[in-house]
Amino acid sequence: MKAWRQEWYPDLPPTAGMAMEMEPMTVTEGDAPFDRRFIEAMIPHHEGAIAMARDALEKAEHAAIKTLAEAIISAQAAEIDQMREWLHTWFSN
């Protein structure tokens, strides 16, 4: 992405980034098994990536960004489904 930015916008000064926030990537301390805490932190993180990618699909000018956004949505959604299945299989009582 840095190469795309340099190629497409060589005269653009550095920016602070997009005004989009993803959920924090923090595995909380606690009594629950680490695997469960990790998965519970990763799901909202992936959901944030999907939200950013959807925004890119609507606003991007370059086809490469739209293609990347579609790939992110597909991959992250599949990983969320997998993590939810693990939560159900491993930690449901």
N, CA, C and O atoms as a MOPAC input file, in Angstrom:
PM7 MOZYME 1SCF
protein

 N      0.82100 1    -1.18500 1     0.00000 1
 C      0.00000 1     0.00000 1     0.00000 1
 C      0.87300 1     1.26100 1     0.00000 1
 O      0.51200 1     2.27600 1    -0.59500 1
 N      2.01500 1     1.18100 1     0.67000 1
 C      2.92000 1     2.33400 1     0.65200 1
 C      3.41600 1     2.61600 1    -0.76300 1
 O      3.55600 1     3.77100 1    -1.16600 1
 N      3.67900 1     1.54400 1    -1.51000 1
 C      4.13500 1     1.72100 1    -2.89900 1
 C      3.02700 1     2.33600 1    -3.74600 1
 O      3.29000 1     3.21500 1    -4.56600 1
 N      1.78700 1     1.88000 1    -3.55400 1
 C      0.66700 1     2.47400 1    -4.28600 1
 C      0.55400 1     3.95800 1    -3.97100 1
 O      0.38300 1     4.77900 1    -4.87300 1
 N      0.64700 1     4.29600 1    -2.71500 1
 C      0.51600 1     5.70600 1    -2.31800 1
 C      1.60000 1     6.54800 1    -2.99700 1
 O      1.32500 1     7.63100 1    -3.51400 1
 N      2.82400 1     6.04000 1    -2.98900 1
 C      3.92400 1     6.78100 1    -3.61400 1
 C      3.71100 1     6.90800 1    -5.11700 1
 O      3.97200 1     7.96200 1    -5.69700 1
 N      3.23600 1     5.83600 1    -5.74600 1
 C      3.01300 1     5.85900 1    -7.18900 1
 C      1.85500 1     6.77900 1    -7.57000 1
 O      1.96900 1     7.56700 1    -8.50900 1
 N      0.75000 1     6.67900 1    -6.84800 1
 C     -0.45600 1     7.41000 1    -7.20400 1
 C     -0.45000 1     8.86300 1    -6.73500 1
 O     -1.03400 1     9.73000 1    -7.38500 1
 N      0.20300 1     9.12500 1    -5.62000 1
 C      0.16400 1    10.46400 1    -5.02500 1
 C      1.57000 1    10.89500 1    -4.58200 1
 O      1.78400 1    11.15000 1    -3.39700 1
 N      2.51400 1    10.97900 1    -5.50000 1
 C      3.90700 1    11.24600 1    -5.11400 1
 C      4.12100 1    12.59800 1    -4.43400 1
 O      5.06400 1    12.74500 1    -3.65600 1
 N      3.28500 1    13.57000 1    -4.70200 1
 C      3.47900 1    14.89900 1    -4.13100 1
 C      2.64100 1    15.13900 1    -2.87800 1
 O      2.67900 1    16.22900 1    -2.30800 1
 N      1.90400 1    14.15700 1    -2.45700 1
 C      1.04800 1    14.30800 1    -1.27800 1
 C      1.89800 1    14.23400 1    -0.00900 1
 O      2.65300 1    13.27900 1     0.17500 1
 N      1.78100 1    15.22700 1     0.86000 1
 C      2.56200 1    15.16600 1     2.10000 1
 C      2.04700 1    14.05000 1     3.00900 1
 O      0.91200 1    13.59800 1     2.85500 1
 N      2.87500 1    13.60400 1     3.95300 1
 C      2.42900 1    12.56400 1     4.88500 1
 C      1.15700 1    12.99100 1     5.61100 1
 O      0.94800 1    14.16700 1     5.90600 1
 N      0.32500 1    12.00600 1     5.88600 1
 C     -0.92400 1    12.26900 1     6.58500 1
 C     -0.95300 1    11.48000 1     7.89100 1
 O     -0.14300 1    10.57900 1     8.11000 1
 N     -1.89200 1    11.83500 1     8.74100 1
 C     -2.04800 1    11.14200 1    10.01600 1
 C     -2.83300 1     9.85100 1     9.84800 1
 O     -2.97200 1     9.08900 1    10.80400 1
 N     -3.34300 1     9.59200 1     8.66700 1
 C     -4.10800 1     8.37600 1     8.44000 1
 C     -5.58200 1     8.66900 1     8.33300 1
 O     -6.00700 1     9.82400 1     8.31700 1
 N     -6.35200 1     7.60800 1     8.26100 1
 C     -7.78700 1     7.74200 1     8.12500 1
 C     -8.42500 1     7.91500 1     9.49300 1
 O     -7.88800 1     7.45600 1    10.50100 1
 N     -9.53400 1     8.55700 1     9.52100 1
 C    -10.27200 1     8.75800 1    10.77100 1
 C    -11.18400 1     7.56500 1    11.01100 1
 O    -12.39900 1     7.71500 1    11.14200 1
 N    -10.58800 1     6.38200 1    11.06800 1
 C    -11.34400 1     5.16100 1    11.30500 1
 C    -10.66300 1     4.42900 1    12.44300 1
 O     -9.43600 1     4.37800 1    12.52200 1
 N    -11.45200 1     3.88000 1    13.30000 1
 C    -10.90500 1     3.15100 1    14.43000 1
 C    -11.33100 1     1.69600 1    14.37700 1
 O    -12.50400 1     1.38600 1    14.17300 1
 N    -10.38200 1     0.82500 1    14.56100 1
 C    -10.69700 1    -0.58000 1    14.73500 1
 C    -10.67300 1    -0.85100 1    16.23900 1
 O    -10.08000 1    -0.10000 1    17.01400 1
 N    -11.31900 1    -1.92100 1    16.62200 1
 C    -11.31200 1    -2.29200 1    18.02700 1
 C     -9.86300 1    -2.55500 1    18.45900 1
 O     -9.04600 1    -3.00100 1    17.65200 1
 N     -9.54500 1    -2.28000 1    19.72900 1
 C     -8.16700 1    -2.50300 1    20.19100 1
 C     -7.79600 1    -3.97800 1    20.14800 1
 O     -8.63900 1    -4.85800 1    20.32200 1
 N     -6.54500 1    -4.21800 1    19.91700 1
 C     -6.02400 1    -5.58300 1    19.87300 1
 C     -5.39500 1    -5.91500 1    21.21600 1
 O     -4.17400 1    -6.03400 1    21.31900 1
 N     -6.20300 1    -6.06300 1    22.22200 1
 C     -5.71300 1    -6.36800 1    23.55000 1
 C     -6.35200 1    -7.65700 1    24.03600 1
 O     -7.57500 1    -7.80100 1    24.02500 1
 N     -5.51900 1    -8.58500 1    24.46000 1
 C     -6.02700 1    -9.79800 1    25.07700 1
 C     -6.08700 1    -9.50900 1    26.57300 1
 O     -5.06200 1    -9.34700 1    27.23500 1
 N     -7.29400 1    -9.45100 1    27.07700 1
 C     -7.48500 1    -9.08300 1    28.47300 1
 C     -6.96200 1   -10.16400 1    29.40600 1
 O     -6.87300 1   -11.33700 1    29.04100 1
 N     -6.62600 1    -9.75200 1    30.59200 1
 C     -6.25600 1   -10.69400 1    31.64400 1
 C     -7.53700 1   -11.27700 1    32.20600 1
 O     -8.60000 1   -10.66600 1    32.09500 1
 N     -7.45000 1   -12.43200 1    32.79700 1
 C     -8.63000 1   -13.00500 1    33.41400 1
 C     -8.49700 1   -14.48100 1    33.65200 1
 O     -7.46000 1   -15.08800 1    33.38400 1
 N     -9.56000 1   -15.04400 1    34.15900 1
 C     -9.57400 1   -16.46200 1    34.49500 1
 C     -9.90200 1   -17.35100 1    33.30500 1
 O     -9.61900 1   -18.54800 1    33.33300 1
 N    -10.49100 1   -16.78800 1    32.26900 1
 C    -10.83100 1   -17.58000 1    31.08400 1
 C     -9.54200 1   -18.04900 1    30.40800 1
 O     -8.51200 1   -17.38300 1    30.51500 1
 N     -9.59000 1   -19.17800 1    29.72100 1
 C     -8.40700 1   -19.65100 1    28.99800 1
 C     -7.91400 1   -18.60700 1    27.99800 1
 O     -8.70600 1   -17.86100 1    27.42200 1
 N     -6.60900 1   -18.56400 1    27.80400 1
 C     -6.02600 1   -17.59100 1    26.88200 1
 C     -6.65700 1   -17.69600 1    25.49300 1
 O     -6.96900 1   -16.67700 1    24.87600 1
 N     -6.84800 1   -18.92800 1    24.99700 1
 C     -7.41000 1   -19.09100 1    23.64900 1
 C     -8.75500 1   -18.37500 1    23.52500 1
 O     -9.02200 1   -17.72200 1    22.51600 1
 N     -9.58400 1   -18.49500 1    24.53000 1
 C    -10.88900 1   -17.83700 1    24.48700 1
 C    -10.71700 1   -16.32300 1    24.50100 1
 O    -11.35600 1   -15.61900 1    23.71800 1
 N     -9.86400 1   -15.81900 1    25.38200 1
 C     -9.65200 1   -14.36400 1    25.45200 1
 C     -9.06800 1   -13.83000 1    24.15100 1
 O     -9.42100 1   -12.73500 1    23.71400 1
 N     -8.17400 1   -14.59900 1    23.53000 1
 C     -7.58400 1   -14.19500 1    22.25900 1
 C     -8.64900 1   -14.10700 1    21.16900 1
 O     -8.73300 1   -13.11100 1    20.45100 1
 N     -9.46000 1   -15.15500 1    21.05200 1
 C    -10.52300 1   -15.16900 1    20.03900 1
 C    -11.50100 1   -14.02300 1    20.27800 1
 O    -11.91700 1   -13.35800 1    19.32900 1
 N    -11.86500 1   -13.79000 1    21.51800 1
 C    -12.81900 1   -12.72100 1    21.83000 1
 C    -12.24300 1   -11.33400 1    21.53900 1
 O    -13.00200 1   -10.38700 1    21.33200 1
 N    -10.92700 1   -11.20100 1    21.51900 1
 C    -10.30400 1    -9.93700 1    21.11600 1
 C    -10.19800 1    -9.83400 1    19.59500 1
 O    -10.33100 1    -8.74900 1    19.02900 1
 N     -9.96000 1   -10.96100 1    18.94400 1
 C     -9.75400 1   -10.94700 1    17.49700 1
 C    -11.03700 1   -10.70600 1    16.71300 1
 O    -10.99900 1   -10.06000 1    15.66600 1
 N    -12.16300 1   -11.20600 1    17.19100 1
 C    -13.40600 1   -11.04500 1    16.42900 1
 C    -13.73400 1    -9.56500 1    16.20300 1
 O    -13.95700 1    -9.18100 1    15.05500 1
 N    -13.77500 1    -8.70900 1    17.24000 1
 C    -14.06600 1    -7.30300 1    16.95900 1
 C    -12.96600 1    -6.61500 1    16.13100 1
 O    -13.24200 1    -5.68200 1    15.37700 1
 N    -11.74200 1    -7.07600 1    16.27800 1
 C    -10.65200 1    -6.52600 1    15.46000 1
 C    -10.91500 1    -6.82300 1    13.98000 1
 O    -10.77500 1    -5.94200 1    13.13100 1
 N    -11.28900 1    -8.05000 1    13.68000 1
 C    -11.61900 1    -8.42000 1    12.30500 1
 C    -12.86200 1    -7.67300 1    11.81500 1
 O    -12.91900 1    -7.26600 1    10.65500 1
 N    -13.84400 1    -7.49300 1    12.67600 1
 C    -15.04300 1    -6.74100 1    12.29400 1
 C    -14.67500 1    -5.30200 1    11.92600 1
 O    -15.26600 1    -4.72500 1    11.01300 1
 N    -13.71500 1    -4.72900 1    12.62200 1
 C    -13.24000 1    -3.38700 1    12.28200 1
 C    -12.57400 1    -3.35100 1    10.91400 1
 O    -12.75000 1    -2.40000 1    10.15300 1
 N    -11.80900 1    -4.39300 1    10.60900 1
 C    -11.17300 1    -4.47300 1     9.28600 1
 C    -12.22200 1    -4.56600 1     8.18700 1
 O    -12.07200 1    -3.95600 1     7.12800 1
 N    -13.27600 1    -5.32400 1     8.43200 1
 C    -14.35300 1    -5.43700 1     7.44600 1
 C    -15.03900 1    -4.09200 1     7.24800 1
 O    -15.33400 1    -3.71200 1     6.11500 1
 N    -15.29400 1    -3.37500 1     8.32000 1
 C    -15.93000 1    -2.05600 1     8.20000 1
 C    -15.05800 1    -1.10200 1     7.38700 1
 O    -15.56600 1    -0.35900 1     6.54700 1
 N    -13.75300 1    -1.12000 1     7.63200 1
 C    -12.84400 1    -0.26300 1     6.86800 1
 C    -12.82200 1    -0.66200 1     5.39600 1
 O    -12.79600 1     0.19700 1     4.51500 1
 N    -12.83300 1    -1.97000 1     5.13300 1
 C    -12.80900 1    -2.44500 1     3.75500 1
 C    -14.09800 1    -2.08000 1     3.02100 1
 O    -14.06100 1    -1.73600 1     1.83900 1
 N    -15.22000 1    -2.15300 1     3.70400 1
 C    -16.49000 1    -1.74600 1     3.07400 1
 C    -16.45400 1    -0.25900 1     2.72300 1
 O    -16.94400 1     0.14800 1     1.67000 1
 N    -15.88200 1     0.53000 1     3.59100 1
 C    -15.74200 1     1.96100 1     3.31200 1
 C    -14.87200 1     2.16600 1     2.07000 1
 O    -15.16100 1     3.01500 1     1.22600 1
 N    -13.80700 1     1.37800 1     1.97400 1
 C    -12.93000 1     1.47200 1     0.80500 1
 C    -13.66300 1     1.07400 1    -0.47300 1
 O    -13.45200 1     1.68300 1    -1.52200 1
 N    -14.51800 1     0.06000 1    -0.39500 1
 C    -15.28500 1    -0.33800 1    -1.57800 1
 C    -16.15000 1     0.80800 1    -2.09700 1
 O    -16.31200 1     0.97400 1    -3.30600 1
 N    -16.69400 1     1.58600 1    -1.18800 1
 C    -17.56400 1     2.70300 1    -1.58100 1
 C    -16.78700 1     3.91500 1    -2.07400 1
 O    -17.25900 1     4.63300 1    -2.95600 1
 N    -15.61100 1     4.15200 1    -1.52300 1
 C    -14.92500 1     5.42600 1    -1.75000 1
 C    -13.65200 1     5.35700 1    -2.58600 1
 O    -13.19000 1     6.38700 1    -3.07500 1
 N    -13.07900 1     4.18300 1    -2.76200 1
 C    -11.79300 1     4.07400 1    -3.45900 1
 C    -11.91500 1     4.45200 1    -4.93000 1
 O    -12.93200 1     4.19400 1    -5.57500 1
 N    -10.86600 1     5.06200 1    -5.43800 1
 C    -10.79500 1     5.44800 1    -6.83900 1
 C    -10.10800 1     4.37700 1    -7.69300 1
 O    -10.40400 1     4.23500 1    -8.87900 1
 N     -9.20200 1     3.63900 1    -7.08400 1
 C     -8.38900 1     2.66600 1    -7.82100 1
 C     -8.95200 1     1.25800 1    -7.66300 1
 O     -9.33900 1     0.83700 1    -6.57200 1
 N     -8.98500 1     0.54100 1    -8.79000 1
 C     -9.50200 1    -0.82900 1    -8.78100 1
 C     -8.69600 1    -1.73500 1    -7.85900 1
 O     -9.25300 1    -2.64900 1    -7.25000 1
 N     -7.40500 1    -1.49700 1    -7.74900 1
 C     -6.56200 1    -2.32800 1    -6.88700 1
 C     -7.00800 1    -2.24200 1    -5.42700 1
 O     -6.97400 1    -3.24000 1    -4.70900 1
 N     -7.41700 1    -1.07400 1    -4.99500 1
 C     -7.89400 1    -0.91000 1    -3.62000 1
 C     -9.22300 1    -1.64600 1    -3.44400 1
 O     -9.44800 1    -2.29300 1    -2.42200 1
 N    -10.08200 1    -1.54500 1    -4.42300 1
 C    -11.36300 1    -2.24800 1    -4.33200 1
 C    -11.15600 1    -3.76300 1    -4.31200 1
 O    -11.83400 1    -4.47300 1    -3.56900 1
 N    -10.23500 1    -4.24900 1    -5.11400 1
 C     -9.92200 1    -5.68100 1    -5.12100 1
 C     -9.36300 1    -6.11000 1    -3.76700 1
 O     -9.74400 1    -7.15400 1    -3.23600 1
 N     -8.46600 1    -5.30900 1    -3.21300 1
 C     -7.92300 1    -5.59500 1    -1.88500 1
 C     -9.03400 1    -5.59700 1    -0.83800 1
 O     -9.07900 1    -6.48300 1     0.01500 1
 N     -9.91800 1    -4.62600 1    -0.89500 1
 C    -11.01800 1    -4.53100 1     0.06400 1
 C    -11.91500 1    -5.76700 1    -0.00900 1
 O    -12.33100 1    -6.29600 1     1.02200 1
 N    -12.20800 1    -6.22000 1    -1.21200 1
 C    -13.03300 1    -7.42000 1    -1.36700 1
 C    -12.34000 1    -8.64200 1    -0.76500 1
 O    -12.98300 1    -9.47100 1    -0.12100 1
 N    -11.04400 1    -8.74800 1    -0.97400 1
 C    -10.28600 1    -9.87100 1    -0.41800 1
 C    -10.26200 1    -9.80800 1     1.11000 1
 O    -10.37300 1   -10.83900 1     1.77400 1
 N    -10.11800 1    -8.61400 1     1.66500 1
 C    -10.12600 1    -8.45300 1     3.11300 1
 C    -11.46700 1    -8.86900 1     3.68800 1
 O    -11.52200 1    -9.59700 1     4.67900 1
 N    -12.53900 1    -8.41500 1     3.07900 1
 C    -13.88600 1    -8.76200 1     3.55900 1
 C    -14.07600 1   -10.27600 1     3.55000 1
 O    -14.54300 1   -10.85200 1     4.53300 1
 N    -13.72100 1   -10.91100 1     2.45600 1
 C    -13.89400 1   -12.35500 1     2.33400 1
 C    -13.06100 1   -13.11200 1     3.36500 1
 O    -13.57500 1   -13.99000 1     4.05700 1
 N    -11.79600 1   -12.77700 1     3.46500 1
 C    -10.89900 1   -13.49500 1     4.37700 1
 C    -11.27000 1   -13.26300 1     5.83700 1
 O    -11.31300 1   -14.20600 1     6.62800 1
 N    -11.53800 1   -12.01000 1     6.19300 1
 C    -11.83100 1   -11.70000 1     7.58900 1
 C    -13.17300 1   -12.28900 1     8.01500 1
 O    -13.31200 1   -12.74300 1     9.15000 1
 N    -14.16400 1   -12.28800 1     7.12200 1
 C    -15.46500 1   -12.88500 1     7.44200 1
 C    -15.31400 1   -14.39000 1     7.67400 1
 O    -15.91200 1   -14.93700 1     8.60100 1
 N    -14.51900 1   -15.05600 1     6.83900 1
 C    -14.28700 1   -16.49200 1     7.01300 1
 C    -13.58400 1   -16.76900 1     8.34200 1
 O    -13.90800 1   -17.73900 1     9.02800 1
 N    -12.62900 1   -15.92200 1     8.70000 1
 C    -11.92400 1   -16.11000 1     9.96600 1
 C    -12.84900 1   -15.85800 1    11.16000 1
 O    -12.75400 1   -16.55300 1    12.17100 1
 N    -13.72700 1   -14.88400 1    11.05000 1
 C    -14.69900 1   -14.64200 1    12.12300 1
 C    -15.59300 1   -15.86700 1    12.29400 1
 O    -15.82800 1   -16.31400 1    13.41600 1
 N    -16.08500 1   -16.40600 1    11.19200 1
 C    -16.92300 1   -17.61000 1    11.26400 1
 C    -16.16200 1   -18.74200 1    11.95200 1
 O    -16.71800 1   -19.43700 1    12.80200 1
 N    -14.89700 1   -18.92800 1    11.58800 1
 C    -14.09300 1   -19.99500 1    12.18900 1
 C    -13.91500 1   -19.76000 1    13.68600 1
 O    -14.05800 1   -20.68900 1    14.48100 1
 N    -13.60500 1   -18.53400 1    14.07100 1
 C    -13.39500 1   -18.24000 1    15.49200 1
 C    -14.67500 1   -18.41100 1    16.29700 1
 O    -14.62900 1   -18.89500 1    17.42800 1
 N    -15.80900 1   -18.02600 1    15.74100 1
 C    -17.08800 1   -18.23300 1    16.43500 1
 C    -17.38200 1   -19.72300 1    16.60600 1
 O    -17.90300 1   -20.14700 1    17.63800 1
 N    -17.04700 1   -20.50500 1    15.59300 1
 C    -17.23000 1   -21.95100 1    15.70000 1
 C    -16.33700 1   -22.51700 1    16.80100 1
 O    -16.77700 1   -23.35400 1    17.58900 1
 N    -15.09200 1   -22.06500 1    16.85700 1
 C    -14.20300 1   -22.51800 1    17.93600 1
 C    -14.76300 1   -22.14000 1    19.30400 1
 O    -14.76500 1   -22.95800 1    20.22400 1
 N    -15.23100 1   -20.91900 1    19.43500 1
 C    -15.81600 1   -20.51800 1    20.72200 1
 C    -16.95500 1   -21.46000 1    21.11300 1
 O    -17.04500 1   -21.91000 1    22.25500 1
 N    -17.81600 1   -21.74500 1    20.14800 1
 C    -18.94700 1   -22.62700 1    20.41700 1
 C    -18.48400 1   -24.04700 1    20.76900 1
 O    -18.94900 1   -24.64500 1    21.73900 1
 N    -17.54900 1   -24.57500 1    19.95000 1
 C    -17.09300 1   -25.95300 1    20.13100 1
 C    -16.27400 1   -26.12200 1    21.40600 1
 O    -16.46900 1   -27.08500 1    22.14700 1
 N    -15.37100 1   -25.20200 1    21.66000 1
 C    -14.43500 1   -25.36200 1    22.76300 1
 C    -14.95000 1   -24.84400 1    24.10700 1
 O    -14.57200 1   -25.35700 1    25.15900 1
 N    -15.80900 1   -23.82900 1    24.06900 1
 C    -16.11400 1   -23.14300 1    25.32400 1
 C    -17.59400 1   -23.08800 1    25.68400 1
 O    -17.95000 1   -22.46200 1    26.68200 1
 N    -18.46800 1   -23.72400 1    24.90100 1
 C    -19.88600 1   -23.76300 1    25.26500 1
 C    -20.10100 1   -24.81500 1    26.34300 1
 O    -19.50300 1   -25.89100 1    26.31900 1
 N    -20.94400 1   -24.48500 1    27.25800 1
 C    -21.23300 1   -25.45700 1    28.32600 1
 C    -22.55000 1   -26.12600 1    28.07400 1
 O    -22.97100 1   -26.97600 1    28.85900 1

